[in-house]
Amino acid sequence: MQFRSLPLSIERFLLSPFSLLLALFLAFFLNAYSLPLTDVDEGAFSEATREMMARGNLVSPTLNDAPRHDKPILIYWAQAASVAVLGVSEIGFRLPSIIFAALWVFALFRFCVRHGNQMTAQIASLVMALTLVVGFIAKAAIADALLNLLIALAMFGIYDFFCACRDGKPAAKTRRLLFGVYAALGLGFLAKGPVAVFFPLLISGLFFVSAGAWRDWLKAVFFWQGWLLFLAIVVPWHVAVYLDQGDAFFRGFYLKHNINRYADTFEGHGGRWWYYFAVLPFILLPFTGWLFAIAGKLAGALRQSDSGALFERFLIIWFVVVFAFFSFSGTQLPHYLLYGCTPVFILLARNRLVFERRWLAFVPMILFALFLAALPEVLAFAAGKASRPFEKFLLDGLTVAFADEARWLLPLLAIAVIGLAFWRRLPVWQGVVLAGLLQAATVALVIAPRAIDVTQGPVREAAMLVKQSGETNVVAWRIIMPSFSVYRQAATPTRVPELGQLVFTRTDRKHEVQALLAPNLVLRDVYQRSFVTVARVEREAKP
């Protein structure tokens, strides 16, 4: 193969089904079956599912035998179905998210084919699959892949409905579309609550009004058969959980985890109005520069009214509404912005760069790759400066973990990305997508195994040791690692330990536990690695 023909061969590869399958494998599946569950979220969802199955109660989730009102039921049911087949394992809990994320990509592909072409659909799907944070939630046993799929399905159905009304399609066609939208809204509500309904209603209203189609929007909103379908999906479980727990779930979820979470800062996840301006570049890696390069072109599309411009207006309104809403939330987390990133993937594909603005498109990824290249040294420097014991344990462990072949593997990524930027014959979009494949492989094979082994490996190891010992009288003290309960397959309540009990705690907090014990009781280590300690409460031996 001649070097001059290589860009054409790369284009053929990137536009083939194989490239998308490779992207999905690297970003969504690779190592998801072996890496320890992460805490807090993965461990909490997984343990709640395990307890629900162990108790035979598929209505009311608990976490370490305490009611868990953080999310509605749908993700627990999906995980329970998976675990029933695959057993209590990492892949058992994570497989639903992998499937939902893959379906999210497939839905995006089909939507782009309907309103564009096969090439745009392929590129948008590659961009989505290889975006950094999408890969994280696709491999995580949490509700976000499911929620993003259902929000996307609702929004895609809404735009299809708009086009059907504009083109004068038969009423039967528009009714089918609306039934699909309301089904997605109902399932989304069961996945994560009102957010799954709020955004589609608000975004569609703004778009339809801007397009002069407000009557069609009212027709959709007052489609009573759709609301009956919505209620048929949502109400049965709400009735069941009320009969099981009274109004505890309604107070805990709708008041605390929705209204109060937006108004106030929860769990230290507060931010400022500029928070998402700061995190967006990291969320969209390696495609951040691509978005910056086409920003001016997208702004111009808002002033046009042809069919292509209307499509892009819909996508832009979708992103801006989500961005603005969460920018003023009292509680802010990076993955909240993903609810509005599906349209960004499509906009990038529709406005793919060929040779223009090359460096603007590549610079954010180059900076990220250079940071990763320096990561072993950064960790070593931070470990030397750390003063708190917990931070010292983690940073020392990470320094050792990245002192192996990662020292030369990570710089290879930076060299490769810089090489792609300098390869001027290669169209920009192809170079950035190739950088995305390299990023996904690096995260899955180099970064995640080392980082998660240090932060979660001791938790899994301690839990498996306790499980194999047959010990059942185990409590936790001031450590929030619900994956410990998953791996030992038993709830671990938090309380002061008593004589004969095992206590799971942070190594730097052993002295706190000792201070709470009676003078004649002591802690004897059963397991200790890094920041994790399991100790038994025993009587102090007399001299």
N, C-alpha and C positions, 0 to 999 in steps of 0.2 A: 504493500500500500504506500503510495507516495504521500509525503507530508502535506502537499498542497490539497490533496483530496480528503485529508483527515477531518476538517470541519464538516464536510458533507456527511461523512460516515457518523460523526458524533450527532448530527441533527437526526439522521435516520434512527440511531439508537434511542435518542431522547424522545422521539415521536412514536416509538414502538411500545407495545404492551409490556415488553420485558423490563423497560426502564421503570415503569410505574410499579410493577411487581417488586423490583429490586428496592425501590424507595420505600414501599410499604414494609418489606421485610426488615430493612435496616432500621427504619424509624419507629415502627410499631411493634415488631415481634422479637427481634434479636435480643437475647438475654432476658426477655420478660419472664421466661419460664424458670430462671435460676437465681436472679438477683433477689436478695431479701426484701420483704415488704418494708416500705418506708413509713415513718411516723411523722406527723400524727395522723394524717387523713387516711392513707391506705390502711394502716393498722386499725383505725377506728371503724371504717366501713367493713373491713374483712371480719373483725371480731364481732361486730353487730350482726352480720350475716351468720357467722358460725353459731352464736348464741341463739339466734332466732331458730335455726334448724335444730339445735340441741334441745331447746325447750318445746319444740313442736308448735311454736306460736309464730305464724307467718303474717301477723297483723301489726304487732308492736315491737319494734327493735329495742334492744337494750345494749349497753356497753359496760362490761364488767358488772353485770347484774343491776345497773342503774338505767332507768328509761333514757333513751336517746331520741331527742326531738329535733335533731339538726336538719334532717331531710325527709321527704315523703318516701314511699315504699318501693317504687319501681326498680331502682338500682339494686336493692336488697333481693328482690325476687329474681332479677337477672343473675346476680352472683350466686344465689342459692341454687338455681337451676344448673349453673356451670359446676359448682362444687359437688352437687349430687352426682354428676357424671365423672368428674376428674378428681374428686377428693379434696381434702383440705391441703391446698398447695398454692404456691405463688401463681401458677398459670390458671388454676381453678378460679381464683379471685379476679385475675386480670383479664382473662379471655373475653368477658363481656365488653370491656372497654376497647379491646383490640378490634372486636367485631363491629362495635358501634362506630369507631373511628374509621374503619374501612368502608362501612356503609355511608358515612358522612362524605368520604372521598367519592364514592360511586354516585351519590346523589348530586354532588357538585358537578361531576363529569356529565351526567345526563342533562342537568340544567343548562350547562354551557353548550352542549350540542343543540338543545332546543332553541337557544337564543344566540347562537354564534356558529361555531364550526368545530370539527373534530380536533384541529390543531390547538385552538384556544382551550378546549376542554382538557386535552392532554397536559398542556403546560400549567393550567390552573391547578390540576390535580397533583402534579409534581410539586408545585410551589407549596400547596397545602400540606402534603405528606412530609415535606422536608423542612417545614418551618419549625424552629427549635421547640417552642412551647407546645405545639400540636403533638410532636413526638413524645413529650413528657406525659401529657394527659392520656395519650393513646395507650401507654404502657402502665397506667396507674389504675388501681382498683378503687376508683372514685366515680362520682356521678357526672363529671363534666363532659366526657365524650358523648354520653347518651344525651345530655341536655343540648349540646351543640348540634348534634344530628337532628334533634326534633325542632329546634329553633330554625335551623336551615331548611328543613322540610316545610315548615309553616311559611317561611318567607318565600321559598321557591313557588309554593302553591299560590301565594298571594299575587306574585308577579304574573304567573301563568293566568290567573283569573283576570287581572288587569288587561292582559293582551287579548284574552278571549272576548272580553266585553268590548274592547276597542275594535276588534276585527269582526264583531257581530256574530260570534259563534252561537250555536243553538243553546237554549236554556238548559237542556240536559247536560251539556258539556260544562257549563259554568257551575251547575249544581254539584257535579262530581268533583270538580276542583275544590269547591267550598267544603264538601264533606271531608276531603283529604286534609284541608287546612285545619278544620275543627278537631279531627282525630289527632293530628300532631299537637295541637294546643292542649288537648286533654291528656295525652301521654306525657307531654312536657311538664304539665302541672303536677302529674304524679311523680315525675323525676326530680323536680326541684322547686315546685311551687309557682307563685304568681309571676316570677320573672319570665317564665316561658310564654305567658299570655301578654304581659305588659308591653314588651318590646315589639312583637308583631303588630299589636293594635296601634301603638303610637307611631311606629315607623310607617306603616301602611297608610294611616290617616294623613300624615304629613306629605307623603308621596302622592297619593291620590288627589289631594287638594292642590298640590303644586302642578299636577298634570291636568287640572280642570275636570277630574273624574270623581268628584266628591259624591255624586249620586250613586255611582257604582260601589263606592266604599260603604255608604249607608246601607245599600242592599246587602252587602256582605256581612256587615255588623249585625243587622237585624234579620239574619237568616235563622229563624227560630229552630228549624230542623237541625242545623249545625250545633246550636246550643244544647239541644236535647242529647245529641251524640256526645258532646263534651261532658254533660252532667252524667250520662250513663257510664262514662269512663272514670270520672273523678269521684262521684258520690259514694259508690259502694264501699270502697276502702275507708273513706272518712267516717261513714256510719259505723263500720266495724271497729275502727280504732277508738271512736267515742264510746261504744259499748264496752270496749276492753279497758279503757283508761280514763273515761270521763273527758273533761275538757283540757287535760294536761298537754296533749299534743298541740292543740289549737293555741294555747297560751305560749307554749315553748317555741313552736315553729313560727306561727304567723306574727305573733307580737315580738318575741325576742329576736328570732333569726331573720326576720324580714324588716318590719318597721323600725325596730330599735337598732338593728345592724346598719341600716342606711343612715339613721339619724346620729348614731354614736359610734365611737371606735370600739371594736371588739378584739380581744386577744392581742392587743398591741399592733393591729393591722391598720393603723391610721395613716393618712397621707395628706396631701395638699392638692390644690386645684391643678398643680403642675405635675402631679405624680405620674400620670399616664404619658405625659410628654417625655418623661425620663425613662420609663420602662418599655415604651413601644419599640424603640430601636433593638432592645434585647429580645422581645417577644417575636419579632419578625425576622430575626437572623436566619439565613444569610441574605435575606431579600430587603433589608432596611434601605440600603442605598438605592435600590431599584425604585422603591416607593418615593424616595426623595426626588429622584430624577424625573418622575412623571407627575409630580404634584401640581406643577403649573398647568400642564395639559388637562388634568382632571378638573381643576378649578374652572377652566374655560368651558368644559362640557356642561356645567350647571346653567349656563346662559343660553344653551341651544335647546331645541324642542323636536328634533327629528327622532326617529325610533331608536337609533343607536345612542343618542344623547339621553333620551328618557331612561333607557336601560342603565346607563352609567349614573344618572341622577338617583335612581332607586338604590343602587349599590352605595353611592356616596352618602345618602341620607341614612341608610342602615348603619354604616360605620360611625358617622358623626353623632348620631343619637346615642349609641351605646357609649362612645367615648365621653361625650358631655355628661351623660347621666352619672356614670361612675366617677367622673372627675370631682363631683360634688358630694360623693358618698362619704359618710363618716368612717366606714370600713372599706379598705381598698386592698385587693390582692391582684397580682399580675394576670392570672388566668381569667379574671372577670372580663377583660378586654377581648378575649377570644369570641365572645358572643357577637361581636361586631367585626371579626376578622375574615369571616367567610367571603364577604364582598370584596375585601382587599385582594384576596387570592385571584379572584376573577378579574379585577381591574388591572392587576399586574400582567396577567396573561393577555388581556385585550390590548394592552399598551406596551407590549414587549419591546425592549430596546434591541436594536440590531448592532450598530456600531457607535451610536452617539452617547455622550455623557458616561463614558466608560469608567472613569475613575470615581465619579460620584457613586456609581452603582457598586463598585468594589470596595471602597474605602472602609465602610463599617465592618465588613467581613474580614478584611485584612487586619484591622485593629483587634478584632476578637481573636483571630488566629495568632497574632503576635502575643496577646495576653496569655493564651493557652500555652504557647511556646515557653513563656517565662513562668508558667504556673509552679513548677517545682521550686524555683528560687523564691517566688513570692510566698509560697507556703512555708518554706524554711525561715524566711525573714519574719513572717508573722508569728511563727512558733517561738522564735527567740524573743519577741516582744510581748507575748501573752503573759498575763499575770494571774488571771482567774484559773483555778484548777480545771474546771470543765472545759474551757477553751483550750487550755494547754494539752489536755488529753487528746482532744480532737485534732488540733493542729499538728501535734507530734505524730499522731497516727497517719494523718494525710501526708506529712512530709516523707515519712518512710515509704508509704504506699506509692508515691510518685517519684521515688528515687531510683526506680528500676528502668526498664526500657522505655518508659513514658518520657524520659528525658530526651530521647532522640525521636520518638514517634510524634510527639506534639509539635516540635519544630518542622517536621515533614509536612504537616498540614499547612503551616504558614508559608513554606516554600512553594507548595503546590498552588495555593490560592494566589500568591503574588505572581506565579508563572501564568496562571489563567488570566490575570489582569493585564499582563504584558503581551499576551498572545492576541494581537490586534486583528488577525484574520478570523478569529472565533467570535461570532455574534455575542453580544453582551449577555442576552438571556441564557444562552447555552452555557457560557462560562459560569454564571452565578448558580444555575441549576447543578452543574457539575460540582461546584463548591458545596452546594447543599448535600449532595451524596457523600462527599468527603467528610463534611461536618457530622452527618448522621452516623457514619461508620466510626468516626473518632469518638463521639459521645457514647455509642453503644459498646465499643470494644476497648476503649482506653480509659475514658473518664468515669463513666457510671460504675463499672465493676470495682474500681479502686475507691471511689468516694463512698459508695453505698456499703462496701465491705467495712470501711472504717466506722461509718455512722450507724450502721444497722447490724453488721456481722456479730458484734458482741451480744446484742439483744437476742438474735436468733440462736446463737450458741448457748447462751445461758438458759433460754427457755427449753431447748431440746435436752439439755442436761437435767433440768428439773423434771421434765416429762419422763425421761428414761429412768430416773430414780424412783418414780412412783409416788413422789411427794404430792399431796393434795392440799395441805394446809399452808397456803402461800398468800402473802399480802404484798402490797407495794407501798412505798413511801416517797412522796415528792418526786416522782418520775412519771412522765406522761409518754409511755411507749406501749400503746395497746397491742402492737404486733407481738409482744411477749406473751399475751394471753392467747393469741392466734396459734403460735407455735407450740405452746404447751397444752393447747386445746382445753382450756379451763379459764373461767373468769378469775381476775385478780383484783379483788377490792382494795381500795386505798384506805389504810388505817394504821394505827400504831401496832406493831407486832407484839405478840405475847409469847410466853415460854413455849418452846418447841416449834414455833412457826419459822418458816423461811420468809425473809423479807427481800424484795427486789427493789434496789434503790441506786442512786448515783453514787459513785465512789467518793466524790467530794462531800456527800451528805451523810456518810456513815456516822460521823460524830453527832449529828443531830438525832439520829435514831438512838444511839447509845445514851444520849442525855435524857431521853424520854423513858428509858427502861429503869426498873427498880435497881437499887444499888448492888444487889447480888446477881444481876443478870448481865451477860456480855454477848457480843456478836462474834461468831466464828465464821470466817469466810468459807463458803462452799465453792464459789466461783468469783473470779475477779479478772476482768480484762478491760483495759482502757477506762472509760467512764462508768462501766457497768459492774455492779457488785450484787451477788446473791449471798446472804449470810443467814445463819441459824441463830436463834435466840436460845442461849443455854445458861445454866447456872454456873457462876464463877467457881472454878475449882479452889478448894481451900488449901492453903499452904501446909 
